[in-house]
Amino acid sequence: MIKKVTLIFFLFFLNFTSSAQILTVINKETKEPLDQVTIFNLQTNDYVTTNGKGQVDISSFKKNELLKIRFLGFKTQTKTYQTLKQSNFLLQLTPTILKIDEIVISATKWKQKTSDLASKISTISPKAIELMNTQTAADLLTVSGKVFIQKSQQGGGSPMIRGFATNRLLYTIDGVRMNNAIFRAGNIQNVISLDPFAIEETEIIFGPGSVIYGSDAIGAVMSFKTLSANLSLDNETLITGKAFTRFSSANEEKTYHADFNLGYKKWAFVTSLSYNDYGDLKMGSNGPDEYLRNYYVERQNNQDVVITNKNPKIQTPSGYTQTNLMQKVRFKPNETWNFEYGFHLSETSSYSRYDRHLRTKNGDPRYGEWSYGPQKWMMNNFEINKKGTSSFYDDVTLRITYQKFDESRISRDFNDNGRETRTENVDAYSSNLDFSKSLSRKSKLFYGAEYVYNDVKSTGINTNIDTNISEKGASRYPNSNWSSLGIYTSNQYDFSKKWVLQSGLRYNFYSLNATFDTTFYPLPFTQAKINDGALTGSLGLIFRPQEDWLLSTNFSTAFRSPNVDDVGKIFDSEPGSVVVPNPDLKAEYAYNTDISVAKTFGDYLKIEVTGFYTNLKDAMVLRDFTLNGETEMMYDGELSTIQAIQNAAVANVYGFQTGFEAELGNGIGFSSTVSYQKGEEELDNGDTSPSRHAAPWFGTTRLTYNASKLKAQLYANYSGSVAYDDLPDSEKAKDYIYAIDDNGNPYSPSYVTLNLKTSYRFTDNLLISTGLENITDKRYRPYSSGIVSPGRNFVISLKANI
């Protein structure tokens, strides 16, 4: 009855407003409006998207041209304007598990069909995000089934993609690069600064993306699009939003979120606010005893005391809190111009680096404390978009952005009264100017320029915790600046309906200036200057012999320019080793080849396979080093081997991704994806070692059920093992995070977890979601991770829509 009343209301409303040519797109099963549906003109490549009420003005498509209506998670439809008019401008989309010919932005920063792209791209839809109900943005990436996440602590998440990680992967938020000059080769946790509730869609470009995005885009580009500010398309004020709360048992998570959109004809505002409180994480009951947390350290009566953990499955200390705020303001005076300002703010509490608390020295804990200070991220992003036909562009976008990153490390040895605090602040400025231009019906040009400037400030403070007296200490980085200026061009040429050629070229100039304080360490230099350039390109070919076949191949290059972390840091990489600055670094280059095949069988089955090979030359790796002719130096009271980042290796990574999606009827779907990667890198002596960031094979298999009100998904996550002989040399020394095999050597066991997620829509405005993760209570630690994953975890959430 409610569905019928809703449908009658839509028909009445549309008849009343049809003079404005407002199309409303709804879910055929639930009758709820669909936000961010793309209506694509196949003749001109113009597009429009629906707002929070599923509305979009299609008056610009009055000619009887073919329109493709696409929305991830729903069957694509092809309509003409007249056909839509005859249906009273109401369109109902049917949910589907198959992802066929999706619309993506990340490949060129402009909307395109995936069938026109040679790169392999995976998207995570709002529907999938809602059902999977992940805690952090790092966990959100695992929804794709194609990203492996490493965690050194609960407040973290470092993606591994195609054998690369950290500063060889690029993050973008609303088209702006998040990577800064202190992104390190070691595991990073910056992705958790993003609020999954404020993310509208996520796209992952596998392989190099340097032509469009510049430095660091070697293994992949992870592109996050945040909530849009939606305008009203009629005389009524557009008011949409939601309130959300969630509890998870494994870490006693308490999460609260609210977002609100207020839209007028020319102005729109969207606000998002989230708060997360995570307690200490509980591991599973069934697994290696080496993972148990049998003790922890407490400060009592001015000394560190080892406390027996009453429940060794509780990983103490690992809890933290986080707050996220987003505000966007949009002004659209006419159909040509669009102005948008976005503000993002994220701040965590201090949180312990859990893996450091597992280290021991002479039978005692290595540290009395080791934590990251509050991780803060702020972004101000002003964007201007202009549409219109000119000699130089059909569409142009200018982005001017300022980001501020604050992070710190706080450590103190066990029963030592000296606490070291190292603080880093990065002011990151960037501007992007991006153009698109249709040269003909067959050819489209994308081109642009980007400038990035990072100012890095680093300080060190040593504090006696007994007397509370502080003094200046050695900083982690030199005070420095890093800049990049790049220009790029990319072309798509459709030879025919079957053949598409893509090509791209980018030249990037980069520079670094650093000033070293030699007060604490006897460095033989006080300054480092780097001025160099990098040329990268791509060439891709797509062949569609039939509508249900897609074959593509892509050759692309990428680069990573030395940043402040590579050139200037001083830190302990592991017990007995110290990393010192190296001002003689140059860029590393990657050469990559992809081959993909995809086949669809009607509207019920899709199979795809992608193989890849990447060669990394002049790789920046950690190697033994000499300083003033010495191979060892005193660091934190310990004689340590001197090491430095050097262009000293060649690395090779190869592998494949394969998967299928099947629509079985009656709302039932079945899908599976598996990723395999193998990597090797050179050692000092010419031998090879497995690449540290080449994860073992992993995958996800899902059985889904979708009804009008109920959605359910039973799925398994799994990963292969890594035997001791296959561990990278750098990992073999970290026996404290691995299980122990029959020979007494560290190794990473395989694992399988079984999980169930459900959601039920009581009314149009009220949704309850539940989940039971790791049903078998498996105790497992993903490869290279410092913290053990959650044990059996019950999740319940409630969402109310306006």
N, C-alpha and C positions, 0 to 999 in steps of 0.2 A: 504493500500500500504506500509506504513512504517513497519507494522508487517511482511509482506512478505519479504521485503528487509532485515530486521533484522534477520529473520530466515535463509535466504540464506547466510547471512554473517556468522552466527554461524556455519552452515553446512560446509562452505568453510574453516573457521578457524579450525574447529575440524578435518577435513580431513588432513589439513596441519600439525596438531600437534598430530595426533592420535598415533604416535609412542611412545609418552610419556604417553599414557593412561590417558589423561586429560579429565575428565568428566565435562561438563558444565550443570548446573541446572538453568532453567529459569521458570518464571511465565507463565503458559500456556495462560493466558488471555492478559497480558500486554507485554510479551516477555522480561521483564526486568530480569537481572541476580539476583539470590537469594544468599545472603551472610549468612554464618553460618548454612547451611543445613548439617545434620548429615547423613553419610552413614555408616550403622552399620552392621558388619558381625555377623550373627546369630550363627555361629558355634564357633567363637573364642572370640566374644564380643569386637573385635578391632573396631575402628571407625576412620573416617577422616571427616573433615568439609570443606565446600567451602569457598573461599575467596571473596573479594569485587566484583569480576567479575563472581561470581558463579562457579568458577573453583575448581577442586580438583583432585589430582593425586590418581588413584585407582589401580596403578600397583601392589600393595601388595595384591590385591584381584583377581589375575589372575585365581586362581582355580575356578571351577564352583560352587561356594558357594552362598547361598542365602544372599542377601543384602537388608536390610530395609533402605529406604530413608525417613527420617522424618524431617519435619520443621513445627513449630507451626503455625497454620492458614492455612495449606495445607493438602490435603489428602495423607496419608502414602502410599508408593508403595513398593512392593517386587520385586526385579529383580535379575538376575544372571549377572555375568560379561559378558558372551557371549551375553545375551540379550542387554546389554548396548552397546556392541561393534557393534552389528547389527544395532543399531540406531545411529551409528556414534558418540557415546559418548555424545549425547544430550538428556537430560531428561527434560520433561515439567511437572511441578507440578500444580495441580488444587486447587485453593483456596477453603476453607471450613470453616464454623463456628464451626464444631465439633472438640473438643479437645480429640482425642482418642490415648491412648498409647504414650504420649509425652516422650521426652528425657529430663531428668533433671540431674543436677550435685549436687545440694545442700544436698541431703540425705546422701551421703557418700563421697562427694568431687570428685567422679568419675561418668562418664556418665552412666545412667541407664534408663530403661523404667519404666514409672510410674506403669505399670501393675505388675512389680516385687517388688513394694514397699508397705509396710503395712501402712506407714504414708500418710496422706492426704496432697497433694501438689498442689498448684495453680501456674500457670505461666502466665506472662504478656508478650506477644509477641512484637517484634519490629513493626509489622503491627498495633497492637492495640495502641501502644505508639504514632505512627505517626498520626493516625486518631484522637485520643482523645486530643492530643496537650496540655498536662497539664503544669502548670506553674512551679511546684516544684516536687521534688522526693516524698514528702509526698502526694501530689495530685496524683502522678503516682500510688501509692499503691491502691487508690480507684478504679482504672480501673478494678481490679479483681472483684469488687462488694462484696468482703468478708472481707474488712478491714475498720474499722470505724476510722476516723481521728478527733482528738480533737485539737483545736488551741486556745492558750491563746492570740496570737497576729498574725498579718499577716505573720510575719517572723517566722513561726513555723509549727508544724505538729507532733502530738504525736499519733502513731497508738494504737488502742485498739483491741486486738485479743483474742477471747475466754475468756473474763473476766480479761485479764492481759494487762499490759502496761509498759512503761518506762523501768526500769532496770530488768523487768521480761520477756522482749523480747530481742532478740539478732539480731544485724545487722552485716552482713559480706559484704565485698567488695572484689571481686576477691579471695574469700576464706579466707580473713583475718578479724578477729573480730574487729569491730569498738568500741564496748562497752569499756569504760575505768573505772578507779577507782572512778570517781566522777559522774557516771550516777546515777541519783537520783530517788526516788520513785515518786516525783512530775513530772508533765508533762515536757518533754524534746523536744528540737527542732533540735537535731544533724542531723537528716535525711536530712534536707534541705541543708546541706553541699554538698550533692551529686548532680551532674549535670544530669538532665534527658536526655539531649542530648548526654551525653557520656555513657549512660547505654544501653547495647546491649540486655539484657534480665533480667527479675526479677522473682525470684522463692520464694514462701512462703511455708515453712513447718509448718503445723499447729500442735500444741502440742509440747511436750518436744523434745529437740534436744541435750541434754547434753552429750550423749554418744560420739557424734562426735565433738561438739563445746564447751563443758564445762559449766562453770557458766553462769547464766542468761537465758539460753534457756529453759524457762518454758512454756510460752504461745505459742511461735512460733519463728522461725528463718526466717528473711527476707534476702535473698541472692541476691546481685546485681552483675551482670557481666558487666564490662565496655568494651568499644570498643577494639577489637583485632587488633594487628598489623599483616596485611596479607602479606604473601610472594608472589612473582611472581612464576608461575609454568611453564613459558616458557622463551624465550629469550628477551621478551619485559619487560620493567619496568612497574610494576603495579602502576597505579596512580588513586586513587579514593578519593572522598570527597564530601562535601556538604557545602553550605552556607544557612543560615536561618535567617529570621526576622519575628517578630510577634508583633501585637498590640492587647491589650484587653481594652475594654472601662470601666469596673467596677473599675479598679485601674489605668487606663491610663498606662498600662504596655508597656514598650518598650524593646524588647529582641533582641539580636543579637548573632548569633552563627556561627562558622565555624569549620570544622574538615577536616583533610587531611591525606591520607595514601600513603606512598611511599614504594613500595615493590620490592626487588631484589630477586635473587635466595636464598640467605642465610641471608640477612639482611632485616629488615622491620622497618618502623617508622610510628607512628600515633600521630597526634597532634590534640587536641580539645580545643577550647576557647569559653567561653560564657560570656555575660554580660546582667544582668537583672536590669531594673529600674522600681520599683513598687511605684506608688503614694498612697495616702490615699485611703482606700477601701470604696466603696459605697455600702450600704445595699439596700435591696428591699423596695418596697412601701407598701406591703400588709402583715401586721403582727403586733405583739404586740408593743404598743407604748413604753413599758419599755425598748426596745432595742435602741431607738433613742439616738443619741449623742447630747444632747441639749447645752452642754457647753464644753469648754476646758480651760486649764490654759496657760497663757503667762506670761513671765517675762518682766515687764516694769518698768523702773526707779527704779531698785533695789527692786522690790516687785512683788509678784505673783498676777496676776489679772485674775479673772474669766471672760472669753469672751463668749458671746452668739454665738452659732454656727449658721451661716446663713442658712446652709443646714444640718439639724440634721441627715440626712442619710449618711453624710460623716463622717467616723470614724477617727477622728483626735486625736492623731497622730498615724499613722500605716504604713506609707511608709518606704521603705528602698531600697538599691541597693545590688547587689551581683555579684562577678566575680569568674569564675571557669576556671582552666587550667589543662589539662591532657597531659602528654607526655609518650609514650611507645616506647621502643627500643627492638627489637627481633633479636636474632641470632640463626640460626638453621644450624649447620655445616653439619649435616647428618640426616638420618631418626631416629637415636637413641637419640640424644641430642637436647634439646631446652632450650635456655636461654632467659629470658625476664625481663626487668626492667621497672617499672611503677612509674610515679611521678604524684601526685594529689595535687592541691592547691585550696583552697576555702576560700574566705573572704567576709563577709557582711559588710555593714556600721553599725553604731549603729542603733538600732531600739527599739522603745518603747514597753514595755510590756503593751499592751492595757488594759487588765483586771485590772491592778493595778491603772490605771487612772480613773476607775469607782468607786473606793472606796471613801467613805466620812467619816468625823469625826466631830462631833458636827456641822453638817450642811455645813461644808466646804469640799472641796476636800481633801483627805487624803495626797496626794503627790503633790509637785510642779514639780517633775520630777521623772521618774522611767523608766530606759531603760537598755537594754543589750548593752554592748560595742561590738565592732566588733567581730563576731564569726569567728575564723580562724581554719582551719584544713589542715594539710599537711600530705601526706603519701608517703614514699619511700618503694617500694616493689620489691625485687629481687627474681625471681623464677627460679629454675632449674628443668627440667623434663627429666627423662631418661626412655626410653622404652627398653625392652629386657627380654628374658627369663632367669631366674636364679632360684636358689633354694629358694630365699626369696621373689622375686617380679617379676611381669610382667611390672609394672609401678611404678615409685617412683617420688615424687615431694618434693622439699625442698623450703620453703618460709622463707625469712628473711626480717623483716619489721620494719620500724621505723615510728611512727606517732607522730605528735605534735598537741595538742589541746590548744587553747587560748580562754578564755571567761571571761567576767566581768559583774558586776552588778553595776549600778550607780543610786543612789536614794537620794532624798531630800524631807523632809516634806514640806507641803504647808506653805509658808512665813517663812521658816527657812533658815538661811544662811549656814547651815552645810550640805555639800554634802558628801555622803559616797560612796567610790569606792572600790569594792571587786574584786580582779583579781585572776584567777586560770590559772595555766599552767600545763599541763600534758605531760610528755615525755613517750611514750608507745613503748616498744620494744617487739617483739614477733618472735618466730621461730616455724615453723611447718614442720614435716617430716611425709609424708603420703605415704602408700604403698597399692598396690592392687596385689592380687595373685590368679590365678585360680588353685585350688587344684585338680579339676577334671572337667569333663564336667557338673557336677551337683553342684559343690561347688565353691564359690568364697569368698576369705578372704580379708577384708580391715582392716588395722591397722596403728597405728601411735602414735606420741608423739607431745606435744605442750608445749612451755614455754612462759610465758607472764610476763613482768615486767613493772610496772607503777611507775613513780616518780612524785609526786604531790607537787607543790609549790603554796602557797596561801598567798596573801598579802592584807592588808587593808590600805586605805589612807582616812583621813578625811580632807576636804578642806573648808575653809571659803570663800564663793564665793564673799563676799564683799571686803575682804582684799587680797584674792588669796593666803593666807598662808595655807600650808598643814602640817599635822603631821601624824604620824603613827596611824593607827586605828586597831581594832580587825579584824583578818582575818576570812573568812568563814570556812576554813578547817585548820587542823594542817599540817605542813610539814610532808610528809609521803611517804611511798612506799608500794606497793601491788604487790604480785607475785603469780603465779599459775603454777604448773607443773602437766600435765596430760598425761596418756597413755590410749589408747583405742584399742579395737578390735571389729570387726563386721563381721558376716558371713551370707552369703546367700546360702541356700541349696535348690535346686530344686528336690523335691522327684519325681515329674513327670511333665508333661505338665500342670497338673491341680493344683498341690500343691507346694507352696513355703514357706519355713520357714526362718525367719530372726531373728537373735539374736545379742546382743551387750552388751559390758561391758566397763566401764571406771572407773579408779581410779584417783582422783584429789587431790593433796596436795596444800594448799593455805596458805599464810602468809600475815600479815599486821603489819607494824611498824609505829607508829605515835608519834610525840613529840608536846605537847600542850604548848602554851604560856599563862601563867596564869596572865599576866599583866592586862588584861581587865576584866576577869571573874574569880571568886574564885573557880576554879575546884579543887576537892580533889585529883587529880592525874596529873602527868606531862607526862606520857607515857602510851601507849597502845600497847600491843603485842598480836597477834592472830596467832596461828599455829595449823592447823587442816586439816582434810581430808574429802573427800566425795566419796562415791561409788554409781554409778548409772548404770542402765541397761535397756534393752529393749528386748521384745519378740513379734514378729509379725507373723501372718499366713495369707497367701493369697490363696484363692480358686477360680479357674476358671473352673466351671463345663462345660461351653461352651465358645466359642469365644466371645459371646456377653454378658456374665455375668462376673462380678468381685465382689467377696466378700472378705473382709479383716477385721481382728481385730488386735489390737495392744495394748500391755500393756507396758508402759515406765515410768521411773522415771527421775526426774531432780532435780537440786539443784541451789541455788544462795548463793554464799559465801558473807559474809559481806564485803563491800568495804569502802572506805574512807568517802563517803557521809553518809553511815549508821552509822559508828562508831564515826565520828569526827566533824560533822558540827554544827554550831551555827547560827540560823536564825529565823525569825518570820514566822511561818507557817500560821498565821491568826492574825487579831488584838487581842491583849490581851494574846497571847501565844508565848512562845519562846522554840525552840528545842535546847537541849544541848547534848554533846557527851555521848555515852554509850560504854565503852570499853569491855563489857561482852557479846557481841553478838556472835551467832554461825550461821551456815548455816541453811537455810530453805529448805525443801524438798517437791517436788510435786510428786503425784502418779496419773497417767492418764490412762484412758481406752478409746479407740476409736473403733467404729464399723462402717464400710462403706459398702454400696451396690451400684453398678453401673450397668446399663443395657443399651445396645445399640440396636437400631432397624435398621438394615441395615446401610446405610450411611446417614440417614436422621434424626435420633433422638437419644439423649443420656439423660438418667435420672440418677441422683445420690443423695444419702442421706448419711450423716455422723452424727452419734451421739457421744457425748463425755462426760466424767465426770472427773473432776480433784479435788483432795484433796490436799490442801497445809497445811503442818504441820510446827510448829515453825515459823509461818509467821512473818516477820519483819514488825511491824506496829507501828504507832505513838500512844503513850499512855502517860498519866500523869506520872510524875516522881518526885523523890525527889533528891535534891542536897544539901549536907551538912545538911540533915535533914529538908530542907526548900522546900515548894511546890510552892513558888513564888519568883521572882527576878526582879530587875529593868533591863529593856532592852530598849535602845533607848528612855530613859526618861519615860517609861511606866511600871507600875507594871504588870508583865505578869506571867501567869501560866506556870510552868516548865513542859516540855514534852521531851520525848526521843524515839528513835527507839528501840523497844524491841521485843524479841521472845515471843510474848504474845497472839498469836491467831491461830486459825484453820480456814481456808477458804475453801469453797466448791463452785465449779463452774460446771454447766452442761448446755448442750444445743445441738443444731444441726445446720447443714448447709445442705441446699437442693437446687437443681437447675436442670434445663434442658436446652438443646440446640437442636434446630430443624433447619434442612435444608429444606426450603420449595420449592426450585427450582427456576430457573430463577434468581439466584443471591440473593434471599431473604432468610434471616435467622431470627429466633426469639429465644431469650434466656431469662432466668430469674434466679436469685439466691437470697435466703433469709437466713439470719443468725439470730439465736436466742440464747441468753445466759442469764443465771440467776446465780447470785452469792451472797453468804452470808459470812460474817466474824464475828468472836466473838468480843464482846465489853468487856470493863473492868468489867462490872457487870454480865457477863455471858450471857446477851442478844445477839441477832444477829442484824446486820445491813446489808443492801444491799451492795455488793462490789462496791467500787468507780469506778472501771474500767470495770465493766460489762455494756457495752453499751446497750441501748434498741434495740429491734429487728430492723433490717435494711435490705435493699436489693436494687437490681437494675434489671430493665427489659429493654430489648433492642430489637428493630426492625432494622435490617440491610439490606442494599442493596449494592451489589458489582457488578460492570460492569467492562469492560476493562479499562475505564478511570475514571469512577465516583465511589466513595464510599460514602455512607451516613449512618448515624445511628441516629435514634430517640430513646431516652432512658429516663427513669424516675428513679430518685434516691429517696428513701423514708426511713423514720425512724419512729418508734413508739414514743409515749409520755412517760414521767416518771412523775407520779403524786407525790405530796408532800410527801405522806406517803411512797412512794417507793424510795424516794431520800436517798442516804447514809447520815448518820448523819453529815459527814464532808462537804457535799454539801449544807445542809440546811442553813448553816450560810452564804453562798455566794449568798444572795438574789439579789445582784447587777448584777449578770450575768444571772438571770432567769426571765421568765415571772411570772406574779402574777395571781393566780387563784381567783375564786369568794370569797374565804374565806380569801384572803389577804396573802396567802402562796406562796412561790416560787415553780415553777414546770417547766418542760421542755416539750413544746408542740411537737406534731407530725408534720411532714412536708412531702410534695411531691414536687419535682421539675421536670419540663419537659425540655428536652434539645435536641438540634439538632447539629450534626457535619457532615460536608461534606468535601471531598477532590476531586479535579479534576486534572488529569495529562494532561497538554497541550501537552507536548512532553516527550520523554524519560528522559529529564533532568530538566523539570520544573513542579513543583507541587504547586497548590494553595489550601489552606485549610481555611475553614470558620466554625464558630460555633456561635450558639445563646444559651447561657446557662441561666437556670432559666427564661424560656420564660414568665411565669406568674408573674415575678417580686416578688416572695415570699420573705418576710422578715423572716428569720429563723436563729436560732443559734443552731448548733448541741449540743447534751447533753454534759455538763461539759466544753463547750468552752467559752473562754472569749471574742472572737470577733465574730461579726455577719457575716455570710457567704455573698458572693457577691450577689447583686441583678441581674437584667437582664444584661447580659454581652455579648457583641458582640466581637468575636475573629476573626482575620484574619491573616494569615501567608503565606509566600512565601518561597519555598525551591528550590534551584537549585543544581543539582548533577553534579559532574565532570564525 
